[in-house]
Amino acid sequence: MRIVVLGAAGQLGRELVVLLPRDETVALARHDLDVCDRDAVARRLAALAPDVVVNLAAENRVDAAEDNPTEAVAVNALAAGWIAAACRDTGAFLVHTSTDYVFDGRAREPYREDDRPNPEGAYARSKLAGELLARTLARRHAVVRLAGLYAAGGARRKGGCFVDRVIERARRGETLRIVSDQVTAPTWARDAAAALARLLPRWAVGDAPAGVYHVSNAGACSWYDFARAALELAHVDAAIEPITSATLNAPAPRPAYSVLANGRLTAIGEPPLRPWRDALAAYLSGR
């Protein structure tokens, strides 16, 4: 089975590539293929003739998208369409990754895969558009929604990993001010990658159904609680202050509640991802 991973230099891509068979995997980063170049995408995927394409390429600078949505639309939506069309033409199974931000955050229980999205903000709308294009243009596909990803090195264009930034700032003696009214399920990219690595061969042979999947660590917490847990587990004392989203006053809206129910994983017999605090402890132990 030949697998092509697009966006392989991102935090999920880095974790996924090391779990896949080296002789069957082609890892392409931004400098290897411009996913916004329709002709280049079509040519490269036709030449590689993959069985599975995993699209992890994304423009995830949420606030920047609010001021200038052009790049978010180009990468998250239009490029997703080019990739899906190329998968249709080559017969490859497309795995397209998306986000919990496609929901508006007004729920009070975890969002199921079949709940209706209602994105708020330019980034979120671009991600939903990418989902719709992937589902429309690729005959065989899975859309995987993720939440609160973190990993060693983090998302470089966003300034690194939330956990590492919190700990580094605390060690410098800074007072931390973290939002307490945004609740999600922070997810270690390594755990999400392990789930994807198990699913790819099942999707490729039709042993797992196509469609939308939610993949996140179990449980839920606010970003304030997540930061406090990181400091506690790292044995770092620091002053940390809860603030509201209104106080933060970020350019882009964030969902107040974006916890994902991983019901479809359970339905096909896949093990649930471990609780977010256990994953955080494992991340910090190897840091």
DRENTI-945060 format. One record per residue (C-alpha): residue in one letter; z, x, y. Coordinates in Angstrom, 3 decimals, always signed. Layout:
BEGIN
   res          Z          X          Y
     A          Z          X          Y
...
# end
This chain:
BEGIN
   res          Z          X          Y
     M     +0.000     +0.000     +0.000
     R     -1.052     +1.495     +3.317
     I     +1.198     +0.650     +6.261
     V     +0.375     +1.265     +9.930
     V     +3.333     +1.237    +12.326
     L     +2.439     +0.764    +15.989
     G     +5.078     +1.706    +18.543
     A     +6.493     +4.197    +16.055
     A     +8.272     +6.259    +18.717
     G    +10.517     +3.384    +19.796
     Q    +14.051     +2.960    +18.529
     L    +13.123     +0.560    +15.719
     G     +9.963     +2.517    +14.903
     R    +11.867     +5.775    +14.513
     E    +14.304     +4.151    +12.104
     L    +11.626     +2.301    +10.133
     V     +9.225     +5.179     +9.582
     V    +11.817     +7.315     +7.791
     L    +12.438     +4.489     +5.294
     L     +8.777     +3.970     +4.361
     P     +6.799     +6.030     +1.823
     R     +5.488     +9.024     +3.728
     D     +2.164     +9.189     +1.894
     E     +1.467     +5.498     +2.523
     T     +2.500     +5.233     +6.176
     V     +0.583     +5.986     +9.366
     A     +2.915     +6.116    +12.380
     L     +1.200     +5.680    +15.751
     A     +3.035     +6.123    +19.036
     R     +1.863     +5.296    +22.543
     H     +0.012     +8.614    +22.898
     D     -1.760     +8.119    +19.555
     L     -3.223     +4.705    +20.340
     D     -3.374     +2.665    +23.520
     V     -2.692     -0.822    +22.187
     C     -3.996     -2.278    +25.456
     D     -7.479     -0.908    +24.645
     R     -9.054     -3.700    +22.603
     D    -11.954     -1.624    +21.286
     A     -9.734     +1.337    +20.404
     V     -7.364     -0.927    +18.456
     A    -10.222     -2.537    +16.541
     R    -11.841     +0.817    +15.702
     R     -8.633     +2.531    +14.626
     L     -7.392     -0.255    +12.389
     A    -10.822     -0.720    +10.847
     A    -10.932     +2.993    +10.033
     L     -7.415     +3.036     +8.577
     A     -7.936     -0.192     +6.561
     P     -4.204     -0.921     +6.230
     D     -2.625     -3.498     +3.983
     V     +0.153     -4.120     +6.526
     V     +0.352     -3.516    +10.278
     V     +3.791     -3.512    +11.898
     N     +3.518     -4.052    +15.638
     L     +6.605     -2.666    +17.358
     A     +4.809     -1.798    +20.605
     A     +6.528     -3.483    +23.530
     E     +7.166     -3.314    +27.258
     N    +10.866     -4.125    +27.344
     R    +11.905     -3.289    +30.900
     V    +13.126     -6.787    +31.614
     D    +13.883     -6.449    +35.320
     A    +10.724     -4.459    +36.067
     A     +8.666     -7.257    +34.516
     E    +10.163     -9.751    +36.946
     D     +8.877     -7.774    +39.924
     N     +5.569     -6.776    +38.347
     P     +4.660     -8.645    +35.143
     T     +1.284     -6.967    +34.673
     E     +2.365     -4.342    +32.145
     A     +4.601     -6.743    +30.235
     V     +1.726     -9.197    +29.867
     A     -0.682     -6.412    +28.888
     V     +1.525     -4.925    +26.157
     N     +3.581     -7.868    +24.951
     A     +0.884    -10.538    +25.058
     L     -2.704     -9.316    +25.374
     A     -2.259     -6.271    +23.138
     A     -0.531     -8.450    +20.555
     G     -3.688    -10.539    +20.520
     W     -5.960     -7.499    +20.074
     I     -3.806     -6.286    +17.174
     A     -3.707     -9.714    +15.548
     A     -7.491    -10.062    +15.821
     A     -7.953     -6.622    +14.240
     C     -5.637     -7.648    +11.384
     R     -7.690    -10.805    +10.899
     D    -10.888     -8.771    +10.734
     T     -9.497     -6.166     +8.311
     G     -7.475     -8.571     +6.176
     A     -4.194     -6.808     +6.941
     F     -0.864     -8.619     +6.982
     L     +0.588     -8.485    +10.501
     V     +4.304     -8.085    +11.164
     H     +4.855     -8.743    +14.857
     T     +8.275     -8.163    +16.417
     S     +9.718    -10.353    +19.150
     T    +13.037    -11.077    +20.821
     D    +15.970    -13.457    +21.170
     Y    +14.964    -13.794    +24.836
     V    +12.338    -16.391    +23.886
     F    +15.264    -18.862    +23.934
     D    +16.828    -20.146    +27.148
     G    +20.429    -19.564    +26.067
     R    +21.650    -23.131    +26.489
     A    +22.534    -23.552    +22.800
     R    +26.082    -23.382    +21.502
     E    +25.227    -22.419    +17.931
     P    +22.906    -19.745    +16.545
     Y    +19.210    -20.365    +17.059
     R    +17.232    -21.131    +13.914
     E    +13.711    -19.909    +13.304
     D    +12.292    -23.398    +13.870
     D    +14.165    -24.073    +17.120
     R    +11.868    -24.552    +20.081
     P    +11.572    -21.497    +22.348
     N    +12.000    -21.924    +26.079
     P    +11.730    -18.500    +27.726
     E    +12.973    -17.830    +31.227
     G    +11.637    -14.850    +33.130
     A     +8.419    -12.863    +32.996
     Y     +9.440    -10.572    +30.122
     A    +10.556    -13.466    +27.934
     R     +7.385    -15.447    +28.638
     S     +5.220    -12.440    +27.784
     K     +7.017    -12.043    +24.463
     L     +6.523    -15.692    +23.521
     A     +2.852    -15.412    +24.453
     G     +2.595    -12.445    +22.085
     E     +4.187    -14.480    +19.307
     L     +1.721    -17.307    +19.793
     L     -1.287    -14.999    +19.840
     A     -0.090    -13.203    +16.708
     R     +0.418    -16.484    +14.876
     T     -2.903    -17.914    +16.054
     L     -5.195    -14.937    +15.475
     A     -3.774    -13.215    +12.383
     R     -4.409    -15.244     +9.249
     R     -1.496    -13.583     +7.448
     H     +1.523    -12.813     +9.572
     A     +5.284    -12.729    +10.051
     V     +6.958    -12.862    +13.445
     V    +10.327    -11.092    +13.420
     R    +12.741    -11.847    +16.250
     L    +15.398     -9.234    +16.967
     A    +18.422     -9.139    +19.262
     G    +20.305     -6.475    +21.210
     L    +18.784     -3.461    +19.458
     Y    +20.456     -0.070    +19.776
     A    +19.837     +3.268    +18.065
     A    +20.278     +6.982    +18.585
     G    +18.150     +7.948    +21.568
     G    +17.784     +4.318    +22.564
     A    +14.761     +2.895    +24.307
     R    +13.630     +5.832    +26.396
     R    +11.927     +3.776    +29.098
     K    +15.160     +1.820    +29.558
     G    +17.316     +4.911    +29.980
     G    +18.648     +5.292    +26.436
     C    +21.117     +3.446    +24.240
     F    +23.643     +0.961    +25.644
     V    +26.420     +2.239    +23.360
     D    +25.862     +5.869    +24.277
     R    +25.635     +5.111    +27.993
     V    +28.936     +3.215    +27.901
     I    +30.741     +6.055    +26.127
     E    +29.232     +8.767    +28.319
     R    +30.163     +6.940    +31.511
     A    +33.688     +6.354    +30.223
     R    +34.116    +10.034    +29.421
     R    +33.059    +10.875    +32.976
     G    +35.926     +8.713    +34.190
     E    +33.796     +5.922    +35.602
     T    +35.078     +2.377    +35.810
     L    +32.823     +0.217    +33.681
     R    +31.718     -3.233    +34.812
     I    +30.052     -5.141    +31.948
     V    +28.845     -8.733    +31.804
     S    +31.068    -11.027    +29.750
     D    +29.047    -14.248    +29.901
     Q    +26.015    -13.136    +27.883
     V    +26.612    -13.551    +24.146
     T    +24.318    -12.158    +21.460
     A    +24.449    -10.342    +18.111
     P    +23.972     -6.622    +18.892
     T    +21.889     -5.119    +16.102
     W    +21.719     -1.539    +14.906
     A    +18.039     -0.681    +14.606
     R    +18.717     +1.098    +11.303
     D    +19.942     -2.148     +9.720
     A    +16.950     -4.086    +11.071
     A    +14.623     -1.348     +9.807
     A    +16.156     -1.497     +6.331
     A    +15.541     -5.247     +6.214
     L    +11.923     -4.781     +7.290
     A    +11.370     -2.003     +4.747
     R    +12.494     -4.361     +1.974
     L    +10.339     -7.204     +3.266
     L     +7.043     -5.376     +3.850
     P     +5.989     -5.133     +0.189
     R     +7.115     -8.725     -0.407
     W     +4.983     -9.979     +2.478
     A     +2.013     -7.863     +1.417
     V     +1.830     -9.393     -2.070
     G     +2.839    -12.904     -1.067
     D     +6.286    -12.771     -2.666
     A     +7.861    -13.794     +0.666
     P     +6.358    -16.532     +2.839
     A     +4.693    -15.889     +6.162
     G     +6.154    -17.315     +9.350
     V     +9.028    -16.635    +11.735
     Y    +12.104    -14.637    +10.724
     H    +15.308    -13.800    +12.574
     V    +16.795    -10.393    +11.799
     S    +20.099     -9.445    +13.415
     N    +23.540     -8.185    +12.512
     A    +25.978    -10.969    +11.690
     G    +28.451    -12.443    +14.137
     A    +28.354    -12.627    +17.919
     C    +29.975    -11.060    +20.959
     S    +29.486    -10.615    +24.680
     W    +28.208     -7.318    +26.050
     Y    +31.704     -6.774    +27.464
     D    +33.260     -7.217    +24.011
     F    +30.601     -4.950    +22.517
     A    +31.367     -2.235    +25.057
     R    +35.114     -2.556    +24.423
     A    +34.548     -2.247    +20.674
     A    +32.400     +0.855    +21.170
     L    +35.115     +2.529    +23.247
     E    +37.811     +1.565    +20.764
     L    +35.869     +2.843    +17.759
     A    +34.939     +6.044    +19.600
     H    +38.612     +6.551    +20.617
     V    +37.757     +6.697    +24.301
     D    +40.160     +5.299    +26.885
     A    +38.498     +3.841    +29.949
     A    +38.873     +1.183    +32.603
     I    +36.495     -1.647    +31.810
     E    +36.074     -4.783    +33.895
     P    +34.389     -8.017    +32.801
     I    +31.921     -9.420    +35.309
     T    +29.615    -12.420    +35.390
     S    +25.838    -12.439    +35.372
     A    +25.987    -13.831    +38.901
     T    +27.984    -10.792    +40.010
     L    +25.524     -8.441    +38.332
     N    +22.674    -10.265    +40.088
     A    +19.912     -8.686    +38.002
     P    +16.332     -9.552    +39.006
     A    +15.506    -11.165    +35.649
     P    +17.391    -14.023    +33.994
     R    +19.072    -13.364    +30.656
     P    +20.028    -16.065    +28.131
     A    +23.755    -16.803    +28.226
     Y    +23.737    -17.312    +24.448
     S    +21.047    -15.843    +22.212
     V    +22.649    -15.462    +18.796
     L    +20.083    -15.736    +15.990
     A    +20.667    -17.509    +12.689
     N    +19.103    -15.456     +9.888
     G    +18.539    -18.493     +7.690
     R    +15.106    -17.594     +6.436
     L    +16.271    -14.217     +5.096
     T    +18.962    -15.995     +3.104
     A    +16.496    -18.614     +1.871
     I    +14.252    -15.977     +0.271
     G    +17.152    -14.114     -1.331
     E    +17.432    -11.210     +1.083
     P    +20.958     -9.884     +1.746
     P    +22.363    -10.707     +5.180
     L    +22.787     -7.881     +7.640
     R    +26.399     -6.733     +7.937
     P    +28.653     -7.837    +10.813
     W    +27.863     -6.245    +14.166
     R    +31.232     -4.447    +14.385
     D    +30.763     -2.825    +10.959
     A    +27.290     -1.688    +11.992
     L    +28.638     -0.293    +15.261
     A    +31.349     +1.629    +13.396
     A    +28.724     +3.106    +11.059
     Y    +26.528     +4.072    +14.012
     L    +29.391     +5.810    +15.781
     S    +30.592     +7.605    +12.652
     G    +27.238     +9.363    +12.370
     R    +26.785     +9.934    +16.072
# end
